Amino acid sequence: MDKDCSMYIEHVESGKRKVTLSLTVNDRLVVRDVDPQMTLLHFLRDELKLFGTKEACGEGECGACTVIMNGKAVTSCIILAIEAEGAQITTVEGLAKDGKLSILQEEFVSQDALQCGFCTPGFLMSTRALLDSNADPSDEEIIETLSGNLCRCTGYIPILNAVKRTIERERKELGR
Amino acid sequence: MEEKKYRSKYKHVGQPYDRKDAQEKVTGQAIYAYDLEFPGMLHARCLLSPYARARIVSIDTSAAKALPGVRAVLTGEDSDILVGLYMQDKRVLSKGETRYHGDVVAAVAAEDEETAEHAVSLIKVEYEPLVPVHDVDEALEGKTLVHEDINDLKHYVGVFFPQKDSNIASWNKSKKGDLETAFSESDLVVENEFSLPAVAHVPMETHVAIVQADPYSNKLKIWTSAQSPFAIRQIMADSFGISETDVEVHIPYVGGGFGGKAGIHLEPLATLLSKAAGGAPVKVRATREQEFNQLPTRAGMRGRIKTSVNNDGTITGMQATYDWDSGAYADYGVNVGKTAVYSGIGPYRVENASIDSKTIYTNKVFSTAYRGFGHLETHWTIERQIDILSQKLGIDPYEFRMKNLLEPGDKTMSGEVLTVSSGSPKDCLTAVVKEIGWTGRKSEEEREKEWKTGKVRGKGFAMLQKAPAMPANTATSVIMQMNGDGHVKMMIGAVDFGQGAITALAQIAAQELDIPIEHIEISAEIDTRANPYDWNTVASKLIFLGGNAVIKASREMLRKMKDVAGQALRTDPENLLHANGEIYHRHDPTRRLTYKDVALGYMYPNGTGIGGPLIASGSSMADGLTNLHPETGQGNPAAVWTFGAHAVEIEVDVETGNVTVLKVASAFDIGQVINEKLVYGQICGGVLQGLGSAVLEGYKFNSDVQLLNPSFTDNKIPTMKDIPLEIVPIYIENPQHNGPYGARGVGEHPMISVPSAIGNAVYDALGINFHVLPLSPEALVLGIQSGKKSILCTDVDCLPGLH
């Protein structure tokens, strides 16, 4: 991050160092005092109680904890919360708008692109970040991007089908 | 795919409905054991043995205990409780000796994970490293016993056979006919050895258990990411000497299982920690590394097989020896070993045969059930052997199999007679062979020509069979109640960990009751206080047993509804029919009621009520199964066989050894599709998992038997880059006479025999027979460079020609 540390307000609370962090999560501004060593994943789960984002390896290897930060997919288990100072974050909870599933979510349902569902939030966020930066990726680009997310249930083919159908529908219905 | 859509003859059964749990899973609402928090909940961390086998000389926990925030520190000195599914051989915490690199030596419960981890780092243990038992050969020599007390271990008598003063947790046997004569009188006898390493399940949610031990009673409250709530209840009761009713098991959504969560794992440790911490709820969650090196895996296996054939292609005899490297504990491993004695010759008609299957203790990570329950391993042996036999006989491998595949009237290994409703192995094979356009093996000339291009294509196929490996008295049950709105609440005791159980069973209920599937209320969450009994969610048995229980419950519900409706409509209930959520008179359809009208009892205009809330239940039990004879292995172990076949076309890059899978055709005789979308999901997922076992995955141990690859960096599973270019699912529907709508299970089957089909295709491409998995790029390159035509080992050390 191209920020210098002096921008964080640091103080001590119950003997622990804390910094004040403000960022936007799913279009909502949040301000919290956090341990500077806290990961973004723990911030989302423990501080904001957004349990949709999952940890499956804790080492940035499996993509289950993927969220979108300033338009890019990041593995939140290896990012510090304070690196997200001032950032725009979207988690799986932010995909559906106005009480309606997004096209991407609808296609994951209709193509059966999930089984146990534990990796699903990560796949949704990786896909969303890809399609937001490239509305018409090739199969190779989709596969390259999503090969960073592990799934042990589906065999990926239904996921690939869901992503391809999403691209088609977003073009038709949203004019992307 | 679009043009080949499956069409069902039923209104609900067979329809490609969306899974019921999908919406919660795409919105982040689905809650797993990993997500659960409770007031006052403590977090646990474990100290694992750094040695495969060592004597614990001393443990100093004083610094850990003194750390603020620590609430409990336990070692093996604190509890002697033993757990185990079939053999009570596993201590919750090691005492005296550790048995694998991953055995729990000490555990801490603290106010947060960081404190628990810090406390673990303060525990000082002095070990005296001991020479471990490295492999099955050393184990069979028996110089060192992994379990010195093997003669005294409590076990399931008559089903499992631990051998005195040995490392054999169970030696199961089967035999029939006269093998000696078959071997001496046949035209050709071929003997081969095949092996494959241990492979991890890799559920995306690692094992998690939270236990709250009531300090004022025997009551245990358990929340866990497990497949089998009622098995946990029973084993916890057995191990802790309490009543099953004292154990309350809650299962929220489960992030994948594949057999790895079928037994009991972290629950006993969480229980001991909760007790030590005064009854606070304690959460134990495996890290990804612990998922690889502490939690159990699929056993490594070595199969030796000797087969006699006549020149006309008739198989006359088969002798198989399966040695399972079960690691430190027996867990489900002994049952995997047992299953091999009735399924371990494949779906073939062999009159003279014998199988010896030994589940063997070593000092490796211990083994448990894994999707396929030993069948991927045994079929790796059988289906490669069949292919090699056909090479030697000079007979087309399709013709050779067709000549010997089971047909109605034939007997299985254990003597069960197949009928026309048992499904057809031949239909499966014929379908996949046709789909990949098999025209016979490649000639040497064709191979050489292709070799010059750097890429060689090959085709191969393999059979598979599996029946649920379950006790003869396996049972499941269903409770239904009609809600006030005429919808039906249905409760089962089996867990939907992604395989689609709740959706498929709801479809059967919708079909029986003739109401929309949205009107079936069913939850994936299980609470043993409310949900009815199910044995275990394993073995691909739920569609068969659970589906039948749903049918029984539905029919009881209809009968009770019609009894009330008959009174209300002033007619004999026998005159009533039902459709679309309504009950009507068969001769005068204007006399009708909706389900809603009778759901909570029918009310007359004057307010008088009759009937009362409608409730129904259904139980289903395996019918006519028996234990196997301890010496001959004869008996009825299989409630329902599902046969299948895979055919593949691959391309091998002869420079890099990389295998590209161009096409997989997979056919299963499942009797009746219950949900096309879910079956397709099982096939895609199973095939890719099988492909992982075929070309990628496997545990690697060093000479101290420490696991070298307990991470995603070093223990790769397939990613989206590894998908075959095409998967063609083929559903064969020869109905099972006693299956629900004729259906059979198919959850595990798509994984079985994928490695065998790939191995056979590698032979077609390269003319080299590989006897060991995985067929990784380095294995293929080493094999090619060795110049040998049979590769029994792909370690560099085994191929001295390369040095």
Chai-1 contact restraints between the chains, C-beta under 6 A:
chainA,res_idxA,chainB,res_idxB,connection_type,confidence,min_distance_angstrom,max_distance_angstrom,comment,restraint_id
A,F51,B,D35,contact,1.0,0.0,6.0,A-B,restraint_1
A,G52,B,G28,contact,1.0,0.0,6.0,A-B,restraint_2
A,A56,B,M204,contact,1.0,0.0,6.0,A-B,restraint_3
A,C57,B,R288,contact,1.0,0.0,6.0,A-B,restraint_4
A,C57,B,F712,contact,1.0,0.0,6.0,A-B,restraint_5
A,E61,B,F712,contact,1.0,0.0,6.0,A-B,restraint_6
A,C62,B,F712,contact,1.0,0.0,6.0,A-B,restraint_7
A,A64,B,M204,contact,1.0,0.0,6.0,A-B,restraint_8
A,V92,B,G28,contact,1.0,0.0,6.0,A-B,restraint_9
A,E93,B,G28,contact,1.0,0.0,6.0,A-B,restraint_10
A,A96,B,T27,contact,1.0,0.0,6.0,A-B,restraint_11
A,Q105,B,V26,contact,1.0,0.0,6.0,A-B,restraint_12
A,F108,B,V26,contact,1.0,0.0,6.0,A-B,restraint_13
A,V109,B,D18,contact,1.0,0.0,6.0,A-B,restraint_14
A,V109,B,A22,contact,1.0,0.0,6.0,A-B,restraint_15
A,V109,B,V26,contact,1.0,0.0,6.0,A-B,restraint_16
A,D112,B,K677,contact,1.0,0.0,6.0,A-B,restraint_17
A,D112,B,G681,contact,1.0,0.0,6.0,A-B,restraint_18
A,L114,B,K25,contact,1.0,0.0,6.0,A-B,restraint_19
A,Q115,B,G498,contact,1.0,0.0,6.0,A-B,restraint_20
A,C116,B,G255,contact,1.0,0.0,6.0,A-B,restraint_21
A,C116,B,G256,contact,1.0,0.0,6.0,A-B,restraint_22
A,C116,B,F497,contact,1.0,0.0,6.0,A-B,restraint_23
A,C116,B,G498,contact,1.0,0.0,6.0,A-B,restraint_24
A,G117,B,K25,contact,1.0,0.0,6.0,A-B,restraint_25
A,G117,B,A30,contact,1.0,0.0,6.0,A-B,restraint_26
A,F118,B,M204,contact,1.0,0.0,6.0,A-B,restraint_27
A,F118,B,E205,contact,1.0,0.0,6.0,A-B,restraint_28
A,F118,B,G255,contact,1.0,0.0,6.0,A-B,restraint_29
A,C119,B,M204,contact,1.0,0.0,6.0,A-B,restraint_30
A,T120,B,K25,contact,1.0,0.0,6.0,A-B,restraint_31
A,P121,B,G28,contact,1.0,0.0,6.0,A-B,restraint_32
A,I143,B,M720,contact,1.0,0.0,6.0,A-B,restraint_33
A,I143,B,K721,contact,1.0,0.0,6.0,A-B,restraint_34
A,L146,B,M720,contact,1.0,0.0,6.0,A-B,restraint_35
A,S147,B,T719,contact,1.0,0.0,6.0,A-B,restraint_36
A,S147,B,M720,contact,1.0,0.0,6.0,A-B,restraint_37
A,S147,B,K721,contact,1.0,0.0,6.0,A-B,restraint_38
A,R152,B,V202,contact,1.0,0.0,6.0,A-B,restraint_39
A,R152,B,M204,contact,1.0,0.0,6.0,A-B,restraint_40
A,R152,B,G256,contact,1.0,0.0,6.0,A-B,restraint_41
A,C153,B,G256,contact,1.0,0.0,6.0,A-B,restraint_42
A,C153,B,G498,contact,1.0,0.0,6.0,A-B,restraint_43
A,C153,B,G685,contact,1.0,0.0,6.0,A-B,restraint_44
A,T154,B,G685,contact,1.0,0.0,6.0,A-B,restraint_45
A,G155,B,C684,contact,1.0,0.0,6.0,A-B,restraint_46
A,G155,B,G685,contact,1.0,0.0,6.0,A-B,restraint_47
A,G155,B,L688,contact,1.0,0.0,6.0,A-B,restraint_48
A,Y156,B,M720,contact,1.0,0.0,6.0,A-B,restraint_49
A,Y156,B,I723,contact,1.0,0.0,6.0,A-B,restraint_50
A,I157,B,C684,contact,1.0,0.0,6.0,A-B,restraint_51
A,I157,B,I723,contact,1.0,0.0,6.0,A-B,restraint_52
